[in-house]
Amino acid sequence: MKFGELLRVASEAVQWNRMRSLLTILGIVIGIAAVMVTVGLGEGAQAKVKGEISALGSNLLTISPGGSSAATADSGESLTERDAAALSSHTVAPAIGAVAPIVQGDETVTFGATSTSMIVYGSTASWLQVRSRSIVSGEFFSPAQETEGANVVVLGSEAASELFGGRDPVGETVTVGSTPMTVIGVLNSVGSGTSPTTNEDDLAVVPLTTAQNSLFGASSNDAVDSILIKATGSGTLSAAYQEADNELLMLHNISEPADANFTITSEQSLVSTATSVSSTLTALLAGIAGVSLLVGGIGVMNIMLVSVNERTREIGLRKALGARPRDIRLQFLTEALLLGILGGAIGVGIALIAQHVLPSLISDPISIPAWVTAGAIGISMLLSVIFGVYPATRAAQLSPIEALRTE
C-alpha cells in the first residue's frame, strides 16, 4: 500500500471517531505542553540570572568578608580600606585594573513629597569603571569630592524616574536618610529591574567617606562591606583572582589558604552555580511533566487496541482482498503516528501561546528554544509509534477467516 493511501485511510479512521481520537491525544497534548513550558521556564530563569549577574560588571571579582569554612565564616574580621588600597597597586597586582571598596545599606531618599526606599552604595570614584557603568546626565563624583566627603549623590535611572518623573534631577537636592545631598548625575539603565533585590537601576551612589560619616556611621577600623575588583581583561581574570588572594592572605597574616577569612567570587562561578541549580530543577520538573507523556502513549496504545477489536471484520476483508500483514501493520502504525503528530502539534501550540501569556502573570520569563519545539514533535511521534507497535502487530496477525466470522 502506497504512503498516500495509508495516510488517507488513517485520516478517515481518526475522523470517524473524532471524540475518541481527541481523548486519546489529550495526554500527549498535556505532556508536550507541560514539558515545553517547564523547560522554557528553566531556560528563561538561566537567561535572567546571567543577565542580572552580567549587569554587575564585566571581568568582575567580588571580595566578601568571612571564609568558606565553618571556622572562618563568622570570624568577625572585616575587609578594610587598607586592603582595597593594597590591591590597587599595579606593582602588587598588575592584573587588577581597578578596585572599589563598598559600604552599603537601605535608605529612604526623599524629594519634596516623594519618598522611596533604595539601596545606597558608598564607594570611590573608581566604582563607575569597576561596575562598567556610564553617566547619561551630569557627572560622577570626583576623587576630590570623595576625599572631602562631599554631600553629593548619583542616582540610578529608575530611582531618578521615581523621584523626579521626567525631569532632569541634576542640580536638585534630595534627602538621603536625614542628610541633604545634591544630585550630580544619573546612571545608565542596565535593565535588571525584574528582581527587587537586585535592581541595578533603583540605587544611589555616594562617596565612601560621605557614606561612612553621614549615613552608616564612621568605623574605627575603616571596615567595608565588600571590595569589587575589575581585571584588566577577560584573559587576566584568573591572574587577578590569584593576586588578590595572595595579597589578602599576606595582609591578614594567614598562612593556610583554607583558613582565609574572606571569600572571592567571580561572575563565572555565580553563573555556573545558578545555572547548575536551575538545570537540575528544570530536569526534575520536566521529568515529572514527562510522566504525562507516558500516560499519553499508553492512551494511544489503548485506543489502537480498541480500534483493532472494533475493526476485526475490516481487517479480515482487507486480508481476503490481498492485503499483506505488513500492509495491515503499516496502516495501524500510520494511524498511531497521525495521532502523535496531532497531539504534538496542539501541545506545541499551547506551549508557544503560554510563552507569550504566562510571563505577564507570573513575572518570570519563558524562553522556549527551537530545539525544544522540534524535540517535542519528535518525541510525540516516537511515543505514538512505540505504543502503536503492539496493536498494529496484533492486527497484522489476525487470521482472515476468523476475522470475517466475527460479528
C-alpha positions in Angstrom: 0.0 0.0 0.0 1.4 3.4 -1.0 2.0 6.1 1.6 -0.7 8.3 0.3 -3.2 5.6 0.6 -2.0 4.7 4.1 -2.4 8.4 5.1 -5.9 8.7 3.6 -7.1 5.5 5.4 -5.5 6.7 8.7 -7.1 10.1 8.4 -10.5 8.6 7.7 -10.2 6.4 10.8 -9.2 9.3 13.0 -12.0 11.5 11.7 -14.6 8.7 12.0 -14.1 8.6 15.8 -13.3 12.3 16.5 -14.2 12.4 20.2 -12.3 9.2 20.9 -9.3 10.5 19.0 -9.3 13.8 20.9 -9.4 12.0 24.2 -6.6 9.7 23.0 -4.2 12.6 22.2 -5.2 14.6 25.3 -2.4 13.0 27.3 0.1 13.8 24.6 -1.1 17.4 24.4 -0.8 18.0 28.1 2.5 16.2 28.3 4.1 18.1 25.4 2.8 21.5 26.7 3.9 20.8 30.3 7.4 19.7 29.3 8.0 22.6 26.9 6.7 25.2 29.4 8.9 23.7 32.2 12.0 23.7 30.0 11.1 27.3 28.9 10.9 28.4 32.5 14.3 26.9 33.2 15.9 28.5 30.1 14.3 31.8 31.0 15.5 31.7 34.6 19.0 30.9 33.4 19.0 33.8 31.0 17.6 36.1 33.7 20.3 35.1 36.2 23.1 35.5 33.6 21.7 39.0 32.6 21.5 40.2 36.2 25.0 38.9 37.1 26.4 40.4 33.9 24.8 43.7 34.9 27.1 43.8 37.9 30.1 44.5 35.5 32.4 42.6 33.2 35.6 40.8 34.4 34.4 41.4 37.9 35.6 39.8 41.2 33.8 40.4 44.5 35.6 40.0 47.8 33.4 39.5 50.8 34.3 39.1 54.5 34.1 35.6 56.0 35.7 32.4 54.8 34.1 29.4 53.2 35.0 27.1 56.2 32.9 26.8 59.4 35.8 28.2 61.4 36.2 31.4 59.3 32.7 32.0 58.2 31.9 34.1 61.3 35.3 35.1 62.3 34.2 38.7 63.0 37.1 40.1 61.0 36.4 42.6 58.2 37.7 43.9 55.0 39.2 47.4 55.2 40.1 50.3 53.0 43.7 49.3 53.6 43.0 46.0 51.8 41.5 47.9 48.9 44.4 50.3 48.7 46.9 47.4 48.6 45.0 45.7 45.8 45.0 49.0 43.8 48.8 48.8 43.5 49.8 47.8 40.0 53.1 46.7 41.4 51.4 44.2 43.8 48.6 43.2 41.4 49.3 44.1 37.7 46.3 42.0 36.5 43.9 44.2 38.5 42.7 47.2 36.6 40.5 49.0 39.2 39.3 48.5 42.8 36.3 49.8 44.5 35.6 49.3 48.3 31.9 49.2 49.1 29.7 50.1 52.1 26.0 49.8 51.6 22.6 49.9 53.2 19.0 50.6 52.6 18.0 54.3 53.0 14.9 56.4 52.3 15.5 59.0 49.6 13.2 62.0 49.6 12.5 64.8 47.1 9.7 67.1 48.1 6.6 65.0 48.9 8.0 61.9 47.1 9.9 59.3 49.1 11.3 55.9 48.0 13.5 53.3 49.7 16.5 52.1 47.8 19.9 50.6 48.3 22.7 53.2 48.7 26.3 52.4 47.9 29.2 54.3 49.3 32.3 53.9 47.2 35.2 55.6 45.5 35.4 57.3 42.2 36.6 54.1 40.6 33.1 52.5 41.2 32.0 53.6 37.8 34.8 51.9 36.0 34.7 48.7 38.1 30.9 48.3 37.5 31.2 49.1 33.8 28.5 51.8 34.2 28.2 55.2 32.5 26.6 58.5 33.2 23.7 59.7 31.0 23.2 63.0 32.7 25.6 65.1 34.8 28.8 63.5 36.1 30.1 61.1 38.7 31.8 62.3 41.8 35.5 63.0 41.7 38.3 61.8 43.9 38.5 65.3 45.5 34.7 65.1 46.4 35.4 61.7 47.9 38.3 62.9 49.9 36.4 65.8 51.4 33.2 63.8 52.0 31.0 66.0 49.8 27.3 65.6 50.2 26.7 64.6 46.5 24.8 61.6 45.1 24.5 59.8 41.8 21.1 58.2 41.1 20.1 55.1 39.1 17.8 55.7 36.2 14.8 54.1 37.9 15.5 55.9 41.2 15.6 59.2 39.3 12.4 58.5 37.5 10.6 57.6 40.7 11.7 60.8 42.4 11.6 63.3 39.6 9.4 61.8 36.9 10.6 63.0 33.5 12.6 66.0 34.9 16.4 66.2 34.9 17.4 65.8 38.5 20.9 67.1 38.2 21.4 70.1 40.5 18.4 69.2 42.7 18.7 68.5 46.4 17.4 65.2 47.8 17.4 63.9 51.4 19.2 60.6 51.8 18.2 59.3 55.2 18.4 62.6 57.1 21.3 64.1 55.1 20.6 66.6 52.3 22.6 65.8 49.1 22.9 67.4 45.7 22.2 65.2 42.7 25.2 65.4 40.3 24.5 62.6 37.9 22.2 59.8 36.6 23.5 56.4 35.7 22.7 54.5 32.6 20.0 51.8 32.7 21.2 48.2 32.8 17.7 46.8 32.5 17.8 44.5 35.5 14.7 45.6 37.3 12.9 42.2 37.2 14.1 41.3 40.7 13.5 43.8 43.5 16.6 42.6 45.5 19.0 43.0 42.6 17.6 46.1 40.8 20.7 47.8 39.5 18.6 50.8 38.3 17.0 51.6 41.6 20.0 52.7 43.6 22.1 55.7 44.7 25.9 56.0 44.9 27.6 58.5 47.2 31.3 59.0 48.1 32.7 56.4 50.5 33.6 58.9 53.2 30.2 60.5 53.0 28.5 57.1 53.5 30.7 56.3 56.5 30.4 59.7 58.2 26.9 60.8 57.4 24.8 57.7 56.6 26.1 54.4 58.0 28.4 55.8 60.8 32.1 56.1 61.0 34.1 53.0 61.5 37.3 52.9 63.7 38.9 50.3 61.5 37.7 51.6 58.1 35.8 48.4 57.5 34.0 47.9 54.3 31.2 45.5 53.3 32.9 44.2 50.2 35.6 45.1 47.7 35.0 44.9 43.9 37.8 44.2 41.6 37.9 44.6 37.8 40.5 42.6 36.0 42.5 44.3 33.1 40.7 41.9 30.7 38.9 38.6 30.5 42.2 36.8 29.9 43.7 38.1 33.2 40.7 37.3 35.4 42.3 34.2 36.8 45.5 36.1 37.5 43.7 38.9 39.2 42.0 36.3 41.4 45.3 34.8 42.4 46.9 38.2 43.0 44.0 39.3 45.2 44.0 36.1 47.1 47.8 36.1 47.8 47.9 39.7 48.8 44.9 39.5 51.3 46.4 36.3 52.8 49.6 38.2 53.5 47.8 41.3 54.8 45.6 39.2 57.1 48.6 37.2 58.3 47.1 33.9 57.1 49.5 31.1 56.2 46.9 28.5 55.2 44.6 29.4 52.3 41.9 27.2 53.8 41.8 29.5 56.8 41.1 32.6 54.8 38.7 35.0 56.4 37.5 36.3 53.1 35.8 34.9 50.0 36.4 35.8 46.4 33.8 35.1 43.8 33.6 35.7 40.1 30.8 36.2 37.5 31.6 32.8 36.1 31.3 31.0 39.4 28.0 32.7 40.1 26.6 31.9 36.7 27.8 28.3 36.9 26.2 27.8 40.3 22.9 29.4 39.4 22.8 27.6 36.0 23.6 24.2 37.7 20.7 24.7 40.2 18.3 25.9 37.6 19.2 23.0 35.2 18.7 20.4 38.0 15.3 21.8 38.9 14.3 22.1 35.2 15.3 18.4 34.6 13.4 17.3 37.7 10.2 19.2 36.7 10.5 18.2 33.1 10.8 14.5 34.2 7.6 14.9 36.3 5.8 16.5 33.3 7.1 13.8 31.1 5.1 11.2 33.0 2.0 12.6 31.4 3.6 11.9 28.0 4.0 8.3 29.0 0.3 8.2 30.0 -0.5 9.8 26.6 1.4 7.0 24.9 -0.4 4.3 26.8 -3.6 6.1 25.8 -2.6 5.7 22.2 -1.9 2.0 22.6 -5.3 1.5 24.4 -7.3 3.3 21.7 -5.5 1.4 19.0 -6.3 -2.0 20.7 -9.9 -0.9 20.9 -9.8 0.1 17.2 -8.3 -3.3 16.3 -11.1 -5.2 18.1 -13.8 -3.0 16.5 -12.4 -3.3 13.0 -11.7 -7.1 13.0 -14.1 -7.7 10.1 -12.5 -4.8 8.1 -9.1 -6.3 8.7 -10.3 -9.7 7.6 -11.8 -8.2 4.4 -8.6 -6.4 3.6 -6.6 -9.6 4.0 -9.1 -11.5 1.9 -8.7 -8.9 -0.8 -4.9 -9.4 -0.8 -3.6 -7.1 1.9 -0.4 -8.5 3.4 0.3 -8.5 7.2 2.9 -5.7 6.5 0.2 -3.6 4.9 -2.1 -4.0 7.9 0.7 -3.3 10.3 1.7 -0.1 8.4 -2.0 1.0 8.4 -2.3 1.0 12.1 1.1 2.4 12.7 0.2 5.3 10.5 -2.9 5.9 12.5 -0.9 5.9 15.7 1.7 8.2 14.1 -1.0 10.6 12.9 -2.5 10.8 16.5 1.0 11.6 17.8 1.6 14.3 15.3 -1.8 15.9 16.1 -1.2 15.7 19.8 2.3 17.1 19.5 1.2 20.0 17.2 -1.6 21.0 19.6 0.7 20.7 22.6 3.4 22.9 20.9 0.8 25.5 20.0 -0.4 25.7 23.6 3.2 26.0 24.9 4.0 28.8 22.4 0.9 30.7 23.5 1.9 30.2 27.1 5.3 31.5 26.3 3.8 34.9 25.5 0.9 35.0 28.1 2.4 33.5 31.3 5.3 35.9 31.8 2.9 38.8 32.5 1.0 36.6 35.0 3.9 35.0 36.9 6.6 37.8 36.4 9.1 35.2 35.2 10.4 34.9 31.6 9.8 31.9 29.5 12.2 31.1 26.7 11.5 28.0 24.6 14.4 27.2 22.3 13.8 25.9 18.7 15.3 22.6 19.6 12.7 22.0 22.3 9.9 22.6 19.8 11.4 20.2 17.3 12.2 17.7 20.0 8.6 17.8 21.3 7.2 16.9 18.0 9.7 14.1 17.5 9.0 12.7 21.0 5.3 12.7 20.4 5.7 10.8 17.1 8.2 8.4 18.6 5.9 7.6 21.6 3.0 7.0 19.3 4.9 4.6 17.1 6.4 2.7 20.1 3.0 2.3 21.7 1.3 1.6 18.4 3.6 -1.4 17.5 1.8 -3.9 19.7 -1.8 -3.1 18.4 -0.5 -3.0 14.8 1.2 -6.3 15.2 -1.9 -7.8 16.7 -3.9 -6.6 13.8 -1.4 -8.0 11.3 -1.5 -11.4 12.9 -5.3 -11.9 12.7 -6.5 -14.8 10.6 -8.6 -13.5 7.7 -11.1 -16.4 8.1 -11.5 -15.9 11.8 -11.8 -12.2 11.3 -14.5 -12.5 8.7 -16.5 -14.8 11.0 -16.5 -12.1 13.8 -19.9 -10.4 14.3 
